[in-house]
Amino acid sequence: MAIGVIFDFHGATNEQYDEVCRALNGGQPLRSLAEWPGGGCLSHVAGATPEGLRVLDVWDSLEKFQAFGEKLMPLLQEAGIQPAEPTVFPAHNFVKE
C-alpha cells in the first residue's frame, strides 16, 4: 500500500537539502526517481517554507520508506539538519500522469 510522507525541517535551507541529496547519490544531485537509493519513492517534492524546508513524498510501501530513512538520518545530521518526525499516512488515492 502506498503511503504519503511529510517532513518539516525547521531552520533547514535549500543548500543543506542539496548537500544531503548529493550525499545520497554519490556526489551528484538527485534528478530522477530512478536515482533514488533503494527505490520505492513514487513522488518527491521539496521546497523552502517560512519555517525552513518541507518535503512531500509518496512511497510504494512503509518498508521502503523505513529502509531509506536508515540511510537518510545520518546524512541529515551531517548536514546540520535536525531530523524531524515525519507525518506518515496511508494513501487513499495517488494520481500520476
Backbone atoms as SQL, in Angstrom:
CREATE TABLE atoms (id INTEGER PRIMARY KEY, chain TEXT, resi INTEGER, resn TEXT, atom TEXT, x REAL, y REAL, z REAL);
INSERT INTO atoms VALUES
  (1, 'A', 1, 'MET', 'N', 0.835, -1.173, 0.000),
  (2, 'A', 1, 'MET', 'CA', 0.000, 0.000, 0.000),
  (3, 'A', 1, 'MET', 'C', 0.884, 1.241, 0.000),
  (4, 'A', 2, 'ALA', 'N', 0.572, 2.185, -0.864),
  (5, 'A', 2, 'ALA', 'CA', 1.331, 3.441, -0.940),
  (6, 'A', 2, 'ALA', 'C', 1.084, 4.285, 0.306),
  (7, 'A', 3, 'ILE', 'N', 2.104, 5.065, 0.669),
  (8, 'A', 3, 'ILE', 'CA', 1.980, 5.969, 1.803),
  (9, 'A', 3, 'ILE', 'C', 2.430, 7.365, 1.399),
  (10, 'A', 4, 'GLY', 'N', 1.864, 8.355, 2.057),
  (11, 'A', 4, 'GLY', 'CA', 2.324, 9.727, 1.922),
  (12, 'A', 4, 'GLY', 'C', 3.191, 10.068, 3.117),
  (13, 'A', 5, 'VAL', 'N', 4.208, 10.898, 2.893),
  (14, 'A', 5, 'VAL', 'CA', 5.127, 11.298, 3.954),
  (15, 'A', 5, 'VAL', 'C', 5.376, 12.798, 3.845),
  (16, 'A', 6, 'ILE', 'N', 5.238, 13.492, 4.972),
  (17, 'A', 6, 'ILE', 'CA', 5.521, 14.927, 5.029),
  (18, 'A', 6, 'ILE', 'C', 6.583, 15.159, 6.093),
  (19, 'A', 7, 'PHE', 'N', 7.681, 15.794, 5.686),
  (20, 'A', 7, 'PHE', 'CA', 8.744, 16.206, 6.606),
  (21, 'A', 7, 'PHE', 'C', 8.748, 17.727, 6.675),
  (22, 'A', 8, 'ASP', 'N', 8.828, 18.279, 7.865),
  (23, 'A', 8, 'ASP', 'CA', 9.081, 19.705, 8.061),
  (24, 'A', 8, 'ASP', 'C', 10.383, 19.827, 8.842),
  (25, 'A', 9, 'PHE', 'N', 11.389, 20.400, 8.192),
  (26, 'A', 9, 'PHE', 'CA', 12.698, 20.585, 8.811),
  (27, 'A', 9, 'PHE', 'C', 12.862, 22.060, 9.159),
  (28, 'A', 10, 'HIS', 'N', 12.574, 22.412, 10.405),
  (29, 'A', 10, 'HIS', 'CA', 12.634, 23.801, 10.846),
  (30, 'A', 10, 'HIS', 'C', 14.082, 24.292, 10.831),
  (31, 'A', 11, 'GLY', 'N', 14.273, 25.443, 10.180),
  (32, 'A', 11, 'GLY', 'CA', 15.586, 26.058, 10.101),
  (33, 'A', 11, 'GLY', 'C', 16.481, 25.527, 8.998),
  (34, 'A', 12, 'ALA', 'N', 16.055, 24.492, 8.285),
  (35, 'A', 12, 'ALA', 'CA', 16.874, 23.923, 7.205),
  (36, 'A', 12, 'ALA', 'C', 16.798, 24.799, 5.960),
  (37, 'A', 13, 'THR', 'N', 17.830, 24.712, 5.127),
  (38, 'A', 13, 'THR', 'CA', 17.909, 25.514, 3.908),
  (39, 'A', 13, 'THR', 'C', 17.926, 24.623, 2.664),
  (40, 'A', 14, 'ASN', 'N', 17.686, 25.240, 1.524),
  (41, 'A', 14, 'ASN', 'CA', 17.790, 24.514, 0.255),
  (42, 'A', 14, 'ASN', 'C', 19.210, 24.003, 0.042),
  (43, 'A', 15, 'GLU', 'N', 20.196, 24.757, 0.479),
  (44, 'A', 15, 'GLU', 'CA', 21.591, 24.341, 0.317),
  (45, 'A', 15, 'GLU', 'C', 21.879, 23.074, 1.120),
  (46, 'A', 16, 'GLN', 'N', 21.356, 22.995, 2.339),
  (47, 'A', 16, 'GLN', 'CA', 21.528, 21.782, 3.139),
  (48, 'A', 16, 'GLN', 'C', 20.823, 20.602, 2.477),
  (49, 'A', 17, 'TYR', 'N', 19.631, 20.839, 1.946),
  (50, 'A', 17, 'TYR', 'CA', 18.894, 19.805, 1.224),
  (51, 'A', 17, 'TYR', 'C', 19.731, 19.279, 0.057),
  (52, 'A', 18, 'ASP', 'N', 20.293, 20.193, -0.730),
  (53, 'A', 18, 'ASP', 'CA', 21.118, 19.794, -1.876),
  (54, 'A', 18, 'ASP', 'C', 22.321, 18.969, -1.432),
  (55, 'A', 19, 'GLU', 'N', 22.928, 19.340, -0.304),
  (56, 'A', 19, 'GLU', 'CA', 24.065, 18.596, 0.233),
  (57, 'A', 19, 'GLU', 'C', 23.667, 17.153, 0.556),
  (58, 'A', 20, 'VAL', 'N', 22.521, 16.978, 1.185),
  (59, 'A', 20, 'VAL', 'CA', 22.047, 15.628, 1.528),
  (60, 'A', 20, 'VAL', 'C', 21.748, 14.836, 0.263),
  (61, 'A', 21, 'CYS', 'N', 21.112, 15.460, -0.725),
  (62, 'A', 21, 'CYS', 'CA', 20.802, 14.753, -1.978),
  (63, 'A', 21, 'CYS', 'C', 22.071, 14.284, -2.680),
  (64, 'A', 22, 'ARG', 'N', 23.088, 15.124, -2.707),
  (65, 'A', 22, 'ARG', 'CA', 24.354, 14.716, -3.329),
  (66, 'A', 22, 'ARG', 'C', 24.983, 13.560, -2.552),
  (67, 'A', 23, 'ALA', 'N', 24.899, 13.597, -1.237),
  (68, 'A', 23, 'ALA', 'CA', 25.456, 12.507, -0.421),
  (69, 'A', 23, 'ALA', 'C', 24.714, 11.197, -0.668),
  (70, 'A', 24, 'LEU', 'N', 23.421, 11.276, -0.926),
  (71, 'A', 24, 'LEU', 'CA', 22.631, 10.072, -1.210),
  (72, 'A', 24, 'LEU', 'C', 22.947, 9.483, -2.578),
  (73, 'A', 25, 'ASN', 'N', 23.471, 10.318, -3.490),
  (74, 'A', 25, 'ASN', 'CA', 23.629, 9.917, -4.886),
  (75, 'A', 25, 'ASN', 'C', 25.077, 10.026, -5.353),
  (76, 'A', 26, 'GLY', 'N', 26.023, 9.680, -4.504),
  (77, 'A', 26, 'GLY', 'CA', 27.420, 9.635, -4.918),
  (78, 'A', 26, 'GLY', 'C', 27.980, 10.960, -5.391),
  (79, 'A', 27, 'GLY', 'N', 27.530, 12.065, -4.808),
  (80, 'A', 27, 'GLY', 'CA', 28.060, 13.376, -5.159),
  (81, 'A', 27, 'GLY', 'C', 27.283, 14.109, -6.228),
  (82, 'A', 28, 'GLN', 'N', 26.302, 13.450, -6.832),
  (83, 'A', 28, 'GLN', 'CA', 25.500, 14.066, -7.891),
  (84, 'A', 28, 'GLN', 'C', 24.116, 14.433, -7.358),
  (85, 'A', 29, 'PRO', 'N', 23.508, 15.499, -7.884),
  (86, 'A', 29, 'PRO', 'CA', 22.142, 15.835, -7.465),
  (87, 'A', 29, 'PRO', 'C', 21.172, 14.713, -7.849),
  (88, 'A', 30, 'LEU', 'N', 20.124, 14.548, -7.068),
  (89, 'A', 30, 'LEU', 'CA', 19.056, 13.607, -7.420),
  (90, 'A', 30, 'LEU', 'C', 18.121, 14.306, -8.398),
  (91, 'A', 31, 'ARG', 'N', 18.029, 13.798, -9.606),
  (92, 'A', 31, 'ARG', 'CA', 17.210, 14.442, -10.632),
  (93, 'A', 31, 'ARG', 'C', 16.078, 13.555, -11.156),
  (94, 'A', 32, 'SER', 'N', 16.100, 12.262, -10.782),
  (95, 'A', 32, 'SER', 'CA', 15.018, 11.380, -11.226),
  (96, 'A', 32, 'SER', 'C', 14.758, 10.329, -10.154),
  (97, 'A', 33, 'LEU', 'N', 13.560, 9.811, -10.150),
  (98, 'A', 33, 'LEU', 'CA', 13.212, 8.784, -9.162),
  (99, 'A', 33, 'LEU', 'C', 14.024, 7.514, -9.376),
  (100, 'A', 34, 'ALA', 'N', 14.510, 7.282, -10.593),
  (101, 'A', 34, 'ALA', 'CA', 15.337, 6.106, -10.868),
  (102, 'A', 34, 'ALA', 'C', 16.662, 6.171, -10.102),
  (103, 'A', 35, 'GLU', 'N', 17.101, 7.372, -9.721),
  (104, 'A', 35, 'GLU', 'CA', 18.351, 7.538, -8.972),
  (105, 'A', 35, 'GLU', 'C', 18.156, 7.374, -7.469),
  (106, 'A', 36, 'TRP', 'N', 16.917, 7.243, -7.018),
  (107, 'A', 36, 'TRP', 'CA', 16.637, 7.188, -5.585),
  (108, 'A', 36, 'TRP', 'C', 17.245, 5.943, -4.970),
  (109, 'A', 37, 'PRO', 'N', 18.021, 6.080, -3.905),
  (110, 'A', 37, 'PRO', 'CA', 18.656, 4.918, -3.277),
  (111, 'A', 37, 'PRO', 'C', 17.624, 3.919, -2.754),
  (112, 'A', 38, 'GLY', 'N', 17.743, 2.672, -3.179),
  (113, 'A', 38, 'GLY', 'CA', 16.850, 1.621, -2.699),
  (114, 'A', 38, 'GLY', 'C', 15.522, 1.539, -3.408),
  (115, 'A', 39, 'GLY', 'N', 15.188, 2.521, -4.235),
  (116, 'A', 39, 'GLY', 'CA', 13.924, 2.507, -4.952),
  (117, 'A', 39, 'GLY', 'C', 12.733, 2.695, -4.019),
  (118, 'A', 40, 'GLY', 'N', 11.557, 2.694, -4.600),
  (119, 'A', 40, 'GLY', 'CA', 10.330, 2.769, -3.830),
  (120, 'A', 40, 'GLY', 'C', 9.714, 4.143, -3.711),
  (121, 'A', 41, 'CYS', 'N', 10.459, 5.197, -4.053),
  (122, 'A', 41, 'CYS', 'CA', 9.898, 6.551, -3.992),
  (123, 'A', 41, 'CYS', 'C', 9.130, 6.801, -5.293),
  (124, 'A', 42, 'LEU', 'N', 7.843, 7.098, -5.169),
  (125, 'A', 42, 'LEU', 'CA', 6.992, 7.302, -6.336),
  (126, 'A', 42, 'LEU', 'C', 6.853, 8.765, -6.726),
  (127, 'A', 43, 'SER', 'N', 7.068, 9.663, -5.756),
  (128, 'A', 43, 'SER', 'CA', 6.938, 11.092, -5.999),
  (129, 'A', 43, 'SER', 'C', 7.707, 11.829, -4.917),
  (130, 'A', 44, 'HIS', 'N', 8.347, 12.941, -5.285),
  (131, 'A', 44, 'HIS', 'CA', 9.138, 13.719, -4.324),
  (132, 'A', 44, 'HIS', 'C', 9.100, 15.187, -4.709),
  (133, 'A', 45, 'VAL', 'N', 8.880, 16.033, -3.709),
  (134, 'A', 45, 'VAL', 'CA', 8.978, 17.481, -3.909),
  (135, 'A', 45, 'VAL', 'C', 9.517, 18.078, -2.613),
  (136, 'A', 46, 'ALA', 'N', 10.373, 19.083, -2.756),
  (137, 'A', 46, 'ALA', 'CA', 10.960, 19.753, -1.596),
  (138, 'A', 46, 'ALA', 'C', 11.023, 21.240, -1.883),
  (139, 'A', 47, 'GLY', 'N', 10.850, 22.041, -0.847),
  (140, 'A', 47, 'GLY', 'CA', 10.954, 23.479, -1.032),
  (141, 'A', 47, 'GLY', 'C', 10.980, 24.228, 0.279),
  (142, 'A', 48, 'ALA', 'N', 11.413, 25.469, 0.169),
  (143, 'A', 48, 'ALA', 'CA', 11.532, 26.334, 1.337),
  (144, 'A', 48, 'ALA', 'C', 10.146, 26.777, 1.802),
  (145, 'A', 49, 'THR', 'N', 10.012, 26.902, 3.122),
  (146, 'A', 49, 'THR', 'CA', 8.832, 27.470, 3.760),
  (147, 'A', 49, 'THR', 'C', 9.321, 28.586, 4.683),
  (148, 'A', 50, 'PRO', 'N', 8.434, 29.399, 5.216),
  (149, 'A', 50, 'PRO', 'CA', 8.894, 30.427, 6.162),
  (150, 'A', 50, 'PRO', 'C', 9.617, 29.843, 7.379),
  (151, 'A', 51, 'GLU', 'N', 9.328, 28.585, 7.714),
  (152, 'A', 51, 'GLU', 'CA', 9.943, 27.954, 8.881),
  (153, 'A', 51, 'GLU', 'C', 11.208, 27.170, 8.560),
  (154, 'A', 52, 'GLY', 'N', 11.447, 26.862, 7.289),
  (155, 'A', 52, 'GLY', 'CA', 12.607, 26.061, 6.921),
  (156, 'A', 52, 'GLY', 'C', 12.413, 25.338, 5.609),
  (157, 'A', 53, 'LEU', 'N', 12.266, 24.021, 5.687),
  (158, 'A', 53, 'LEU', 'CA', 12.172, 23.203, 4.479),
  (159, 'A', 53, 'LEU', 'C', 11.075, 22.164, 4.670),
  (160, 'A', 54, 'ARG', 'N', 10.279, 21.925, 3.632),
  (161, 'A', 54, 'ARG', 'CA', 9.241, 20.898, 3.655),
  (162, 'A', 54, 'ARG', 'C', 9.504, 19.921, 2.518),
  (163, 'A', 55, 'VAL', 'N', 9.350, 18.639, 2.824),
  (164, 'A', 55, 'VAL', 'CA', 9.490, 17.574, 1.831),
  (165, 'A', 55, 'VAL', 'C', 8.208, 16.761, 1.835),
  (166, 'A', 56, 'LEU', 'N', 7.679, 16.503, 0.640),
  (167, 'A', 56, 'LEU', 'CA', 6.478, 15.690, 0.471),
  (168, 'A', 56, 'LEU', 'C', 6.828, 14.519, -0.438),
  (169, 'A', 57, 'ASP', 'N', 6.610, 13.320, 0.047),
  (170, 'A', 57, 'ASP', 'CA', 6.906, 12.117, -0.733),
  (171, 'A', 57, 'ASP', 'C', 5.699, 11.199, -0.788),
  (172, 'A', 58, 'VAL', 'N', 5.684, 10.364, -1.817),
  (173, 'A', 58, 'VAL', 'CA', 4.811, 9.195, -1.866),
  (174, 'A', 58, 'VAL', 'C', 5.731, 8.001, -2.061),
  (175, 'A', 59, 'TRP', 'N', 5.554, 6.995, -1.203),
  (176, 'A', 59, 'TRP', 'CA', 6.360, 5.772, -1.242),
  (177, 'A', 59, 'TRP', 'C', 5.462, 4.586, -1.534),
  (178, 'A', 60, 'ASP', 'N', 6.023, 3.578, -2.212),
  (179, 'A', 60, 'ASP', 'CA', 5.192, 2.413, -2.538),
  (180, 'A', 60, 'ASP', 'C', 4.904, 1.539, -1.326),
  (181, 'A', 61, 'SER', 'N', 5.691, 1.693, -0.238),
  (182, 'A', 61, 'SER', 'CA', 5.416, 0.924, 0.981),
  (183, 'A', 61, 'SER', 'C', 6.120, 1.565, 2.174),
  (184, 'A', 62, 'LEU', 'N', 5.613, 1.289, 3.352),
  (185, 'A', 62, 'LEU', 'CA', 6.237, 1.760, 4.577),
  (186, 'A', 62, 'LEU', 'C', 7.626, 1.159, 4.733),
  (187, 'A', 63, 'GLU', 'N', 7.796, -0.090, 4.333),
  (188, 'A', 63, 'GLU', 'CA', 9.085, -0.763, 4.457),
  (189, 'A', 63, 'GLU', 'C', 10.163, -0.082, 3.618),
  (190, 'A', 64, 'LYS', 'N', 9.839, 0.303, 2.395),
  (191, 'A', 64, 'LYS', 'CA', 10.811, 1.004, 1.537),
  (192, 'A', 64, 'LYS', 'C', 11.169, 2.363, 2.132),
  (193, 'A', 65, 'PHE', 'N', 10.176, 3.048, 2.662),
  (194, 'A', 65, 'PHE', 'CA', 10.435, 4.340, 3.291),
  (195, 'A', 65, 'PHE', 'C', 11.339, 4.181, 4.512),
  (196, 'A', 66, 'GLN', 'N', 11.071, 3.186, 5.336),
  (197, 'A', 66, 'GLN', 'CA', 11.885, 2.964, 6.529),
  (198, 'A', 66, 'GLN', 'C', 13.325, 2.609, 6.167),
  (199, 'A', 67, 'ALA', 'N', 13.514, 1.801, 5.132),
  (200, 'A', 67, 'ALA', 'CA', 14.871, 1.450, 4.693),
  (201, 'A', 67, 'ALA', 'C', 15.610, 2.704, 4.208),
  (202, 'A', 68, 'PHE', 'N', 14.911, 3.568, 3.483),
  (203, 'A', 68, 'PHE', 'CA', 15.511, 4.821, 3.040),
  (204, 'A', 68, 'PHE', 'C', 15.869, 5.703, 4.234),
  (205, 'A', 69, 'GLY', 'N', 14.994, 5.744, 5.226),
  (206, 'A', 69, 'GLY', 'CA', 15.227, 6.545, 6.417),
  (207, 'A', 69, 'GLY', 'C', 16.510, 6.172, 7.134),
  (208, 'A', 70, 'GLU', 'N', 16.871, 4.888, 7.110),
  (209, 'A', 70, 'GLU', 'CA', 18.114, 4.445, 7.744),
  (210, 'A', 70, 'GLU', 'C', 19.334, 5.059, 7.061),
  (211, 'A', 71, 'LYS', 'N', 19.239, 5.300, 5.757),
  (212, 'A', 71, 'LYS', 'CA', 20.329, 5.960, 5.023),
  (213, 'A', 71, 'LYS', 'C', 20.266, 7.478, 5.208),
  (214, 'A', 72, 'LEU', 'N', 19.060, 8.002, 5.289),
  (215, 'A', 72, 'LEU', 'CA', 18.858, 9.441, 5.317),
  (216, 'A', 72, 'LEU', 'C', 19.250, 10.085, 6.637),
  (217, 'A', 73, 'MET', 'N', 18.867, 9.502, 7.746),
  (218, 'A', 73, 'MET', 'CA', 19.035, 10.157, 9.048),
  (219, 'A', 73, 'MET', 'C', 20.485, 10.560, 9.354),
  (220, 'A', 74, 'PRO', 'N', 21.475, 9.695, 9.160),
  (221, 'A', 74, 'PRO', 'CA', 22.854, 10.133, 9.428),
  (222, 'A', 74, 'PRO', 'C', 23.295, 11.282, 8.525),
  (223, 'A', 75, 'LEU', 'N', 22.822, 11.301, 7.285),
  (224, 'A', 75, 'LEU', 'CA', 23.200, 12.363, 6.348),
  (225, 'A', 75, 'LEU', 'C', 22.570, 13.697, 6.743),
  (226, 'A', 76, 'LEU', 'N', 21.340, 13.657, 7.256),
  (227, 'A', 76, 'LEU', 'CA', 20.719, 14.882, 7.747),
  (228, 'A', 76, 'LEU', 'C', 21.539, 15.472, 8.884),
  (229, 'A', 77, 'GLN', 'N', 21.942, 14.618, 9.803),
  (230, 'A', 77, 'GLN', 'CA', 22.731, 15.088, 10.938),
  (231, 'A', 77, 'GLN', 'C', 24.061, 15.674, 10.486),
  (232, 'A', 78, 'GLU', 'N', 24.715, 15.028, 9.528),
  (233, 'A', 78, 'GLU', 'CA', 25.992, 15.538, 8.999),
  (234, 'A', 78, 'GLU', 'C', 25.825, 16.907, 8.351),
  (235, 'A', 79, 'ALA', 'N', 24.663, 17.125, 7.725),
  (236, 'A', 79, 'ALA', 'CA', 24.408, 18.403, 7.050),
  (237, 'A', 79, 'ALA', 'C', 23.910, 19.478, 8.012),
  (238, 'A', 80, 'GLY', 'N', 23.741, 19.125, 9.279),
  (239, 'A', 80, 'GLY', 'CA', 23.276, 20.097, 10.262),
  (240, 'A', 80, 'GLY', 'C', 21.777, 20.304, 10.276),
  (241, 'A', 81, 'ILE', 'N', 21.045, 19.341, 9.708),
  (242, 'A', 81, 'ILE', 'CA', 19.585, 19.408, 9.711),
  (243, 'A', 81, 'ILE', 'C', 19.078, 18.580, 10.879),
  (244, 'A', 82, 'GLN', 'N', 18.254, 19.193, 11.709),
  (245, 'A', 82, 'GLN', 'CA', 17.669, 18.475, 12.836),
  (246, 'A', 82, 'GLN', 'C', 16.609, 17.508, 12.289),
  (247, 'A', 83, 'PRO', 'N', 16.837, 16.198, 12.444),
  (248, 'A', 83, 'PRO', 'CA', 15.838, 15.248, 11.943),
  (249, 'A', 83, 'PRO', 'C', 14.474, 15.511, 12.576),
  (250, 'A', 84, 'ALA', 'N', 13.462, 15.494, 11.744),
  (251, 'A', 84, 'ALA', 'CA', 12.091, 15.737, 12.184),
  (252, 'A', 84, 'ALA', 'C', 11.300, 14.439, 12.126),
  (253, 'A', 85, 'GLU', 'N', 10.353, 14.315, 13.003),
  (254, 'A', 85, 'GLU', 'CA', 9.444, 13.169, 12.952),
  (255, 'A', 85, 'GLU', 'C', 8.477, 13.407, 11.790),
  (256, 'A', 86, 'PRO', 'N', 8.454, 12.523, 10.797),
  (257, 'A', 86, 'PRO', 'CA', 7.579, 12.758, 9.651),
  (258, 'A', 86, 'PRO', 'C', 6.124, 12.437, 9.986),
  (259, 'A', 87, 'THR', 'N', 5.246, 13.039, 9.227),
  (260, 'A', 87, 'THR', 'CA', 3.843, 12.642, 9.224),
  (261, 'A', 87, 'THR', 'C', 3.698, 11.587, 8.140),
  (262, 'A', 88, 'VAL', 'N', 3.258, 10.398, 8.507),
  (263, 'A', 88, 'VAL', 'CA', 3.101, 9.282, 7.570),
  (264, 'A', 88, 'VAL', 'C', 1.635, 8.867, 7.579),
  (265, 'A', 89, 'PHE', 'N', 1.073, 8.699, 6.385),
  (266, 'A', 89, 'PHE', 'CA', -0.339, 8.319, 6.302),
  (267, 'A', 89, 'PHE', 'C', -0.557, 7.409, 5.101),
  (268, 'A', 90, 'PRO', 'N', -1.529, 6.483, 5.196),
  (269, 'A', 90, 'PRO', 'CA', -1.832, 5.622, 4.054),
  (270, 'A', 90, 'PRO', 'C', -2.474, 6.439, 2.938),
  (271, 'A', 91, 'ALA', 'N', -2.045, 6.178, 1.729),
  (272, 'A', 91, 'ALA', 'CA', -2.599, 6.894, 0.583),
  (273, 'A', 91, 'ALA', 'C', -3.958, 6.305, 0.222),
  (274, 'A', 92, 'HIS', 'N', -4.962, 7.130, 0.233),
  (275, 'A', 92, 'HIS', 'CA', -6.294, 6.713, -0.203),
  (276, 'A', 92, 'HIS', 'C', -6.371, 6.750, -1.728),
  (277, 'A', 93, 'ASN', 'N', -5.686, 7.743, -2.310),
  (278, 'A', 93, 'ASN', 'CA', -5.692, 7.916, -3.761),
  (279, 'A', 93, 'ASN', 'C', -4.358, 8.538, -4.151),
  (280, 'A', 94, 'PHE', 'N', -3.698, 7.964, -5.132),
  (281, 'A', 94, 'PHE', 'CA', -2.459, 8.509, -5.674),
  (282, 'A', 94, 'PHE', 'C', -2.613, 8.597, -7.178),
  (283, 'A', 95, 'VAL', 'N', -2.646, 9.813, -7.704),
  (284, 'A', 95, 'VAL', 'CA', -2.859, 10.050, -9.125),
  (285, 'A', 95, 'VAL', 'C', -1.532, 10.434, -9.743),
  (286, 'A', 96, 'LYS', 'N', -1.156, 9.775, -10.824),
  (287, 'A', 96, 'LYS', 'CA', 0.052, 10.158, -11.547),
  (288, 'A', 96, 'LYS', 'C', -0.265, 10.208, -13.022),
  (289, 'A', 97, 'GLU', 'N', 0.350, 11.129, -13.668),
  (290, 'A', 97, 'GLU', 'CA', 0.137, 11.433, -15.088),
  (291, 'A', 97, 'GLU', 'C', -1.295, 11.306, -15.431);
